[in-house]
Amino acid sequence: MRYQIKIAHPLSSFPFELKGVVACYQNEVTPFALDLILKLADSFFVYVHNDDEDNDEAELAAGGCLGTIKRILGSKLSPEGYHKALDILLPLFNYCFSEKAGDTFIEEGMGCFNCILTNMNELSEKIWHYYLVFNYIIAGKPKNIPINIDLSSLPEEKKLIYEENDSGWGPEHIEHMIGALQNYVYKGKGLLLQAKDPGFGLTYLELLFKSIERVYEVNKEDGDDVHVTIASTLFIAILENCVGLIDNIVPLIMEKCVFLLNSKFQENTFKKVLVQTVEADCFLF
C-alpha cells in the first residue's frame, strides 16, 4: 500500500478508488493512515487549484478527498495520530473555513475536523484556535483587533482568526458547526470561562452566546426555525456540561428561552428544545 501511495498521481481517480478501499478495510488502513491523509490533502489542493467555473469535476474530486479523509479519521487512530493528522490538515482546514472557499467545502471540512476533535482526549492550543474561527464565521469580529505582530510570522491557524470577515460571513453554517461547538463545550468547561478572545475581549463562553444571538438575529425576520433550533441546543450542552461553573448565568439563559417561547418562531421542535432548556435551568438553579 505504501508503494501505491507514492506512485498515485494527484489527478488520477485516486481519492474515489481509495474511498472504496477504506470503506471495505477501515481497520486495516490504520497503520497507513497518516501517509494516506497526507496524499489526499496534497491531492485536494491540486484539484482546488485546477478548479474553475466550468470544471465541476475538480470540485467533486476535491470533495472526494475530504470524504475519504473523514473515513480514515474514523478508523480509530491513536491519540498521537490525531494530533499528527491535525498538523497535516491545518492548511486544508484553513482553506475550507475561509471566506474564499465559502460554502463549497465547509460541510466536508467540518466533518473531518470534528472527527479529530471528538477523538482528542486533551484539546491542543492549535485546535482551540478554530473555536475562535468558527465563532467569528458566525458572529463576525471587531474591525480593529489590535495586531502587534507581523501576520506572516503567525502559524496558519492563527492567521485565519485575523482574516475572518468583520460581519460574519456564515451564520447559516451553524448546522455544520454544531457538533464541533458541542464538543468544545463538553471538553473545554473551565477554559470556556477563563480564556478570552482577542477581538471582543469576551470569555469563550460569552463569545458562544454572541454566536447564538447572531443566529437568532439573522433568522428572526424570515422565521427560519431550523437554524435557531440547532443553535438553541447549545444552551442544553452548556447547562449539562458546566454544572457548578455557570450558576450566575443560568437565570439569563432561562430568561432568554422564555422570551423566545413567545416569539414568532412556531416550529414545535424549536419550542421543545427551549422547554427542555428551561427544565434544565430549573433543575440546576
C-alpha positions in Angstrom: 0.0 0.0 0.0 2.9 2.4 0.7 4.1 1.8 -2.8 0.7 2.7 -4.2 0.6 5.9 -2.2 3.9 7.0 -3.6 3.0 6.4 -7.2 -0.6 7.6 -7.1 -1.0 10.7 -9.3 -2.9 13.6 -7.8 -5.1 14.0 -10.9 -6.0 10.3 -11.1 -9.1 8.7 -9.7 -7.1 8.0 -6.5 -9.5 9.6 -4.0 -12.5 7.7 -5.3 -10.7 4.3 -5.5 -9.2 4.8 -2.1 -12.6 5.7 -0.6 -13.9 2.2 -1.6 -10.8 0.5 -0.2 -11.1 2.4 3.1 -14.8 1.6 3.3 -14.1 -2.2 3.0 -10.9 -2.3 5.1 -11.3 0.6 7.5 -9.4 -1.1 10.4 -6.6 -2.4 8.2 -5.7 1.1 6.9 -4.8 2.4 10.3 -1.0 1.8 10.0 -1.0 3.8 6.8 -3.5 6.5 7.9 -1.1 9.5 8.1 0.5 8.7 4.7 -2.9 8.4 3.1 -4.1 11.6 4.7 -1.0 13.5 3.5 -1.5 12.2 0.0 -5.2 13.1 0.0 -4.5 16.6 1.4 -2.0 17.2 -1.4 -4.4 15.9 -4.0 -7.2 18.2 -2.5 -5.1 21.3 -3.3 -4.2 20.1 -6.8 -7.9 19.7 -7.5 -8.8 23.1 -5.9 -6.1 24.9 -8.0 -7.4 23.2 -11.1 -11.0 24.2 -10.4 -12.9 26.9 -12.4 -16.5 27.7 -13.2 -16.6 25.1 -16.0 -14.8 22.4 -14.1 -17.2 20.7 -11.7 -15.2 17.5 -11.8 -12.3 19.1 -10.0 -14.6 20.4 -7.2 -16.2 16.9 -7.0 -12.8 15.3 -6.8 -11.7 17.7 -4.0 -14.8 16.8 -2.1 -14.0 13.1 -2.6 -10.6 13.7 -0.9 -12.3 15.2 2.1 -14.8 12.3 2.3 -12.0 9.8 2.2 -10.0 11.6 4.8 -13.1 11.6 7.1 -13.4 7.8 6.7 -9.7 7.3 7.5 -10.0 9.5 10.6 -12.9 7.3 11.7 -10.6 4.3 11.8 -9.7 4.9 15.4 -6.1 6.3 15.3 -4.0 6.7 18.4 -4.3 10.0 20.4 -0.9 10.9 19.0 -2.1 10.0 15.5 -5.0 12.5 15.7 -2.6 15.3 16.8 -0.3 14.5 13.8 -3.3 14.4 11.5 -4.3 17.8 12.7 -0.8 19.2 11.8 -1.1 17.7 8.3 -4.6 19.1 7.7 -4.1 22.6 9.1 -3.6 24.2 5.5 -6.7 22.2 4.3 -8.8 23.4 7.2 -7.7 26.9 6.8 -8.9 26.8 3.2 -12.2 25.1 3.9 -13.1 27.5 6.7 -12.1 30.7 4.8 -14.5 33.1 3.2 -12.7 32.5 -0.1 -13.9 28.9 -0.1 -17.3 29.9 1.3 -19.9 27.3 1.1 -18.0 24.9 -1.1 -16.2 22.6 1.4 -17.3 23.8 4.8 -19.6 20.8 5.4 -17.0 18.2 4.4 -14.2 20.1 6.2 -16.2 20.3 9.4 -16.8 16.5 9.2 -13.1 15.9 9.1 -12.4 18.4 11.8 -15.0 17.0 14.2 -13.5 13.5 13.8 -10.2 14.8 15.1 -11.9 16.9 17.9 -14.1 14.0 19.1 -11.1 11.7 19.4 -8.7 14.0 21.2 -8.6 13.4 24.9 -7.0 16.8 25.5 -7.5 19.8 23.2 -4.3 21.4 22.0 -3.8 25.1 21.6 -4.0 24.7 17.9 -7.4 23.2 17.9 -8.7 25.9 20.3 -7.8 28.5 17.7 -10.5 27.1 15.5 -13.1 27.7 18.2 -12.4 31.3 17.6 -12.6 30.9 13.8 -16.0 29.2 14.0 -17.5 31.8 16.3 -16.1 34.6 14.1 -17.6 33.0 11.0 -21.0 33.1 12.7 -20.8 36.3 14.8 -18.2 38.3 13.0 -15.4 40.1 14.8 -14.4 43.7 15.6 -12.9 45.7 12.7 -9.9 46.8 14.7 -8.4 43.8 16.5 -5.1 45.1 17.8 -2.3 43.4 15.9 1.2 43.9 17.4 3.0 41.3 15.4 3.7 40.5 11.7 0.9 38.3 10.5 3.3 36.5 8.1 5.1 35.1 11.2 1.9 33.6 12.7 1.1 29.9 12.4 -1.5 29.2 9.8 -4.3 28.5 12.2 -3.8 31.9 14.0 -3.8 33.8 10.7 -7.3 32.7 9.9 -8.6 34.3 13.2 -7.5 37.7 11.9 -8.6 37.2 8.3 -12.3 36.4 9.1 -14.9 38.8 7.9 -15.9 41.6 10.3 -19.6 41.0 9.9 -19.5 37.2 10.0 -19.9 35.5 6.6 -21.6 32.3 7.6 -24.1 32.2 10.4 -26.2 29.7 8.4 -23.3 27.2 8.8 -24.3 26.6 12.4 -25.8 23.3 11.2 -22.3 22.1 10.1 -20.5 23.5 13.2 -22.9 22.4 15.9 -21.1 19.1 16.6 -17.7 20.8 17.0 -19.1 23.5 19.2 -20.8 21.0 21.4 -17.6 19.1 21.7 -15.7 22.3 22.7 -18.3 22.8 25.5 -18.1 19.2 26.6 -14.2 19.1 26.7 -13.5 22.8 27.4 -15.5 23.6 30.5 -13.2 25.6 32.7 -11.3 27.1 29.8 -14.6 28.5 28.3 -14.9 30.7 31.4 -11.2 31.7 31.6 -9.9 32.3 28.1 -10.8 35.5 26.2 -10.9 36.1 22.5 -8.6 38.7 21.0 -11.4 40.7 19.4 -14.3 41.4 21.7 -12.4 40.6 24.9 -15.2 38.1 25.8 -14.7 34.8 27.5 -15.0 31.9 25.2 -18.4 31.1 26.7 -19.6 34.7 26.2 -18.4 34.5 22.6 -20.5 31.4 22.1 -23.6 33.3 23.4 -22.8 36.1 20.9 -22.8 33.5 18.1 -26.2 32.1 19.3 -27.6 35.6 19.3 -26.3 36.2 15.8 -28.1 33.2 14.5 -31.3 34.4 16.1 -30.8 37.9 14.7 -30.3 36.6 11.1 -33.3 34.3 11.2 -35.8 36.4 13.1 -37.2 38.2 10.1 -38.0 35.1 8.0 -38.9 32.9 10.9 -36.5 30.2 9.9 -36.8 27.7 12.8 -34.2 25.2 11.7 -31.0 27.2 12.4 -32.3 28.7 15.7 -33.3 25.3 16.9 -29.8 24.0 16.2 -28.2 27.0 17.9 -30.5 26.6 20.9 -29.2 23.1 21.6 -26.0 24.7 22.7 -27.8 26.1 25.8 -28.6 22.5 26.8 -24.9 21.5 26.2 -23.7 24.3 28.3 -26.1 23.6 31.2 -25.3 19.8 31.2 -21.5 20.2 31.0 -20.8 23.2 33.0 -22.7 22.4 36.2 -21.5 24.5 39.1 -19.4 26.8 36.9 -22.2 29.0 35.5 -24.7 29.5 38.3 -24.7 33.2 37.7 -25.8 32.9 34.0 -28.4 30.2 34.5 -31.2 32.8 35.1 -30.1 34.7 31.9 -30.4 31.5 29.8 -33.9 30.9 31.3 -35.0 34.5 30.6 -33.8 34.2 27.0 -35.6 30.9 26.5 -38.9 32.2 27.9 -38.7 35.2 25.7 -38.1 33.0 22.6 -41.1 30.8 23.5 -43.2 33.9 23.0 -41.5 34.8 19.7 -42.6 34.3 16.1 -40.8 31.1 15.8 -43.5 28.4 15.8 -41.7 25.2 15.0 -42.6 22.5 17.6 -39.1 21.2 17.6 -37.7 24.6 18.4 -40.2 25.1 21.3 -39.4 21.6 22.6 -35.7 22.4 22.8 -36.5 25.7 24.6 -38.8 23.9 27.1 -36.0 21.3 27.7 -33.6 24.1 28.3 -35.9 25.8 30.8 -36.4 22.5 32.6 -32.6 22.0 32.8 -32.4 25.6 34.2 -34.9 24.9 36.9 -33.1 21.6 37.9 -29.8 23.4 38.2 -30.7 26.7 39.7 
